[in-house]
Amino acid sequence: MSRLVSYKNGQLSDPPIAQMIFSDVRFAWVWVILRWYMAYTWITSGWGKFNNPAWVNTGEALKGYWTNAIKIDPKPVITFDWYRVFIQSLLDMQAYTWFAKLIVAGELLVGIALVIGAFVGIAAFFGGMMNWSFMMAGTTSVNPVFFTLSILLILAWKVAGYWGLDRYLLPLLGTPWKPRVVPSPSRRVAGTAPAD
């Protein structure tokens, strides 16, 4: 009977089903559909904010969102007190003036990276962080689903961008495949005569 997980050279192997779903390029078509769906939502959300002066000029839209999020009467929107204190400190520092621009840029950049398939795992991580932050502030919307989908894209980082720029970017960086080893001139290649 074969084991699902093996231990070799100090590393545990992934179960075959996980290898197939998260590492096999034949599943890249699944990830491109998921990427494009998420990219569309991120880009449309970011573009709507980009065209809204309350987001990009004054940050008043984010200020209103944070102000509503920290209310505790009649029932707190934010569950964790430490996060409410964090949002209150951002309000006190008037961080909404620059933080709103950061959110707009983040949504657009995550969407663009996902649509072109560039550094998908990193883009999914930052998208998931935004979803987590929005959920912590009491907003559900698409955030729980997108947070889960972001985790899946992070797990599939090796093939999620295979139909995109990652197919070329990741090998250039030497990941997830080993970098090409170029023999040094001092090494003798088998089948050739030594240099004089």
C-alpha positions in Angstrom: 0.0 0.0 0.0 1.5 3.4 -1.0 1.5 6.3 1.3 -0.2 9.5 0.5 2.6 11.6 1.9 6.2 10.6 1.7 9.2 11.9 3.5 12.3 12.4 1.4 15.5 14.4 1.9 14.0 16.2 4.9 10.8 17.3 3.1 7.3 16.1 3.2 5.7 15.6 -0.2 2.2 16.9 -1.0 -0.6 14.4 -1.4 -1.2 13.5 -5.0 -4.6 15.4 -5.2 -2.9 18.6 -3.8 0.0 18.2 -6.3 -2.5 17.8 -9.2 -4.7 20.8 -8.2 -2.0 23.2 -7.0 1.1 22.2 -9.0 0.0 20.7 -12.3 -0.1 23.0 -15.3 -3.0 21.1 -16.7 -5.1 22.8 -14.0 -3.9 26.3 -15.0 -7.2 26.8 -16.9 -9.1 26.6 -13.6 -6.9 29.3 -12.0 -7.1 31.7 -15.0 -10.9 31.7 -14.8 -10.7 32.4 -11.0 -8.0 35.0 -11.5 -10.0 36.9 -14.2 -13.2 36.8 -12.1 -11.4 38.3 -9.1 -9.5 40.7 -11.3 -12.7 42.1 -12.8 -14.1 42.7 -9.3 -10.9 44.3 -8.0 -10.5 46.6 -11.0 -14.2 47.7 -11.2 -14.1 48.4 -7.4 -10.8 50.3 -7.6 -11.9 52.2 -10.8 -15.1 53.3 -9.1 -13.1 54.7 -6.2 -10.5 56.2 -8.5 -13.3 58.3 -10.2 -14.7 59.4 -6.8 -13.2 62.6 -5.3 -14.3 61.5 -1.9 -11.8 58.6 -2.2 -8.9 60.1 -4.1 -9.0 63.8 -3.2 -10.1 64.1 0.4 -10.5 60.6 1.7 -13.9 61.5 3.1 -15.4 58.3 1.9 -13.0 56.2 4.0 -13.4 58.6 6.9 -17.1 57.9 6.9 -16.6 54.2 6.6 -14.2 54.1 9.5 -16.4 56.4 11.6 -19.3 54.0 11.2 -17.1 51.0 11.8 -16.0 52.2 15.3 -19.5 52.9 16.6 -20.5 50.6 19.5 -24.1 51.8 19.9 -26.4 49.9 19.6 -24.1 47.0 18.6 -20.4 47.2 17.7 -19.6 46.6 14.1 -16.0 45.7 14.9 -15.8 42.6 17.1 -12.3 43.0 18.3 -11.5 45.9 20.6 -7.8 46.1 19.5 -8.9 46.6 15.8 -11.4 49.3 16.9 -8.6 51.1 18.7 -6.4 50.7 15.6 -9.1 52.3 13.3 -9.7 55.0 15.9 -6.0 55.8 15.9 -6.0 56.1 12.1 -9.0 58.4 12.3 -7.3 60.5 15.0 -4.2 60.9 12.7 -6.4 61.7 9.8 -4.8 58.8 7.9 -7.8 58.5 5.7 -6.4 61.3 3.5 -3.6 59.1 2.3 -5.0 55.6 3.2 -7.9 56.0 0.8 -5.5 56.5 -2.1 -3.6 53.4 -0.9 -6.8 51.3 -1.0 -7.6 52.6 -4.5 -4.1 51.8 -5.7 -4.1 48.4 -4.0 -7.4 47.4 -5.6 -6.3 48.4 -9.0 -2.8 46.9 -8.8 -4.1 43.6 -7.4 -6.7 43.5 -10.2 -4.1 44.2 -12.9 -1.7 41.7 -11.6 -4.4 39.0 -11.5 -5.6 39.7 -15.0 -2.1 39.6 -16.6 -1.0 36.8 -14.3 2.0 38.5 -12.9 3.2 37.4 -9.4 -0.2 35.9 -8.8 0.7 34.5 -5.3 1.9 37.9 -4.1 -1.1 39.7 -5.6 -3.5 37.2 -4.0 -1.8 37.7 -0.7 -2.3 41.5 -0.8 -5.8 41.1 -2.1 -6.5 38.7 0.8 -5.1 41.2 3.3 -7.5 43.8 2.0 -10.4 41.4 2.3 -9.3 40.5 5.8 -9.1 44.2 6.7 -12.5 44.9 5.3 -14.0 42.0 7.2 -12.3 43.0 10.5 -14.0 46.4 10.0 -17.3 44.7 9.8 -17.9 44.6 6.0 -18.9 41.3 4.5 -19.9 41.8 0.8 -17.6 39.6 -1.4 -14.8 39.7 1.2 -15.3 36.2 2.8 -15.5 34.5 -0.6 -12.6 36.6 -2.0 -10.4 35.9 1.1 -11.0 32.1 0.6 -10.3 32.4 -3.2 -7.1 34.4 -2.4 -5.9 31.5 -0.2 -6.5 29.1 -3.0 -4.5 31.3 -5.4 -1.7 31.6 -2.9 -1.6 27.8 -2.6 -1.6 27.5 -6.4 1.0 30.2 -6.9 3.2 27.9 -9.1 0.5 27.4 -11.8 -2.1 30.1 -11.1 -0.2 32.5 -13.4 0.9 29.8 -15.9 -1.5 31.3 -18.5 0.0 34.7 -17.9 3.3 36.5 -17.3 4.2 34.2 -14.4 5.0 31.5 -17.0 8.0 33.6 -17.9 8.6 35.7 -14.8 8.9 32.8 -12.3 11.5 30.8 -14.2 13.6 34.0 -14.7 13.6 34.4 -10.9 14.5 30.7 -10.5 11.3 29.8 -8.9 9.4 27.4 -8.6 11.8 25.6 -10.9 15.4 25.3 -10.2 17.6 27.8 -12.0 19.4 26.6 -15.1 22.9 25.5 -14.2 25.5 26.7 -16.7 28.7 24.6 -16.5 31.8 26.7 -15.7 34.5 26.8 -18.4 36.9 24.9 -16.1 34.6 21.8 -16.0 35.0 19.3 -18.7 31.8 18.3 -20.5 31.5 14.5 -21.0 32.4 13.5 -24.6 34.6 16.4 -25.4 38.3 16.6 -25.6 40.1 18.5 -22.9 41.4 21.9 -23.8 45.1 22.2 -24.6 
